[in-house]
Amino acid sequence: MHIPPGKKVYFLSDFHLGVPDAKTSLEREKKVVRFLDEASRDAAVIFIVGDLFDFWYEYRKVVPKGYVRILGKLAELTDAGMPVHFFVGNHDMWMNGYFEQELNIPVYFEPKPFEFNGVKFLVGHGDGLGPGDHGYKFLKRVFRNPFCQWLFGVIPPAIGMGIAHVSSRSSRAATGLKDGEFLGEEREWLIQYCREVMKSARYDYFVFGHRHLPIDFPLDAGSRYINLGDWIRYDSYAVFDGQHLELKTYTP
């Protein structure tokens, strides 16, 4: 895809709408909507790289309560012809056609390559990549299993959503301290993943979320690993101007 002069590509992730409470989540949702409204003025394409929601499950006849502002803004953008791409995260992996059918947004479950103005990107949420984290990788296989998803759908929504939110809070509590600090390149699994990929393919930028920490790390041969941070503590995002990708912080 060619990015016209004056246009940009935006990447953002990890809004975790729904936590820690309704009031705080609503304030965050309004802030993200305001950002998308401003970004749309010069955006050529927008990437949402996972964990938009703290939990999402597409029941056949039930839509999770709330989130009307963000869903409405996404529909407004795509109705106006703005390309929006969505990557599922570990908190909203149970997507099953709603975004594609209602919002005209393609949904990706694995990292995917893109090229803009000859600059190559590999984009993904980042969960379960690289060495380590074997417990989560096992759970991810279970959660992605269609039969397990069907079993969850049999549970009444009020009970299922309650169980899911308790599980999400426990997950954040277990990783909260690690999210706030850079662990060093040998312990940052996504850096190890990028280096493994580079053995067979070269990308100028590896763009991931999941880590909740804004990171711009130089790899070999001029490549860079970019982590988008989150909108809980950092309000961080990345923007590509047609030549360079830069991490930024949103100030309304």
C-alpha positions, 0 to 999 in steps of 0.5 A: 500500500502506498501512503500519500503525502501527508497521510499516516498509519496509526497503531494502538492497542490494549485499551482493556475496556471494562476494567477496573470499573464502569466509570474509569472504563467509560472515561478511557473509552471516551479518550480513545474515541477522541483520539480516533476522531483526531487521527482520522483527519490524516490517517490512511489506515488504522491498526488496533492491535488487540485487547480492545476489551478486557473480555469479549465473547460473541454469543449468537444472539447477545452483544456484551453490554456497553462499548457503544461509543467505541463500536460506533466510532469504528463503524463511522470510520469504516463507513466513511472508507477508512481502513481499520484492521483488528488483531485479537488479543488474549483478552478478546480472542473469542471473535467470531464474525461480528467485527467483519459483518457489522463494522467491516473490519478484518480480524486477524488471529496471528501476526501478519505482514504489511508493506507501506511505501516499501517499508515492511511491517510484521504486526500482531498482538504478541501473546504466546510468541517467543520462548517461555510462557508455556502455561499460557500457550497451553491455555491459548490452545484450549481457549481457541478450541471451537468445542471449548468455545461452544461449551462456554457459550452454553453458560448463561451470559451473566455467569459466563461474563462474571467468570471471565472478568474474575479470570482477567483480573487474576491474570493482570494481578499475576503480571502487573509488576512485570508490565512496568519494567523492561526485563532485558533483551534476553528475557523479553520474549517478543525480542527473542521472537523477532530475532527468530523470525529474522533468520528467515525473513526481514522486516523493518518494524515488528509492531506488537501490543500485549506487553503494556510497556512502550518499547522501541528496541533496535534489532539487527540489520536496522530493524526495530521492535516496537511495543505499543504500550497501553491506554491504562497508564501510558496512552501510547501509540505509534505513527508511521509517516510514510518513512519512519515509525515513532512511538508517541503519547496522546495528549487530548 
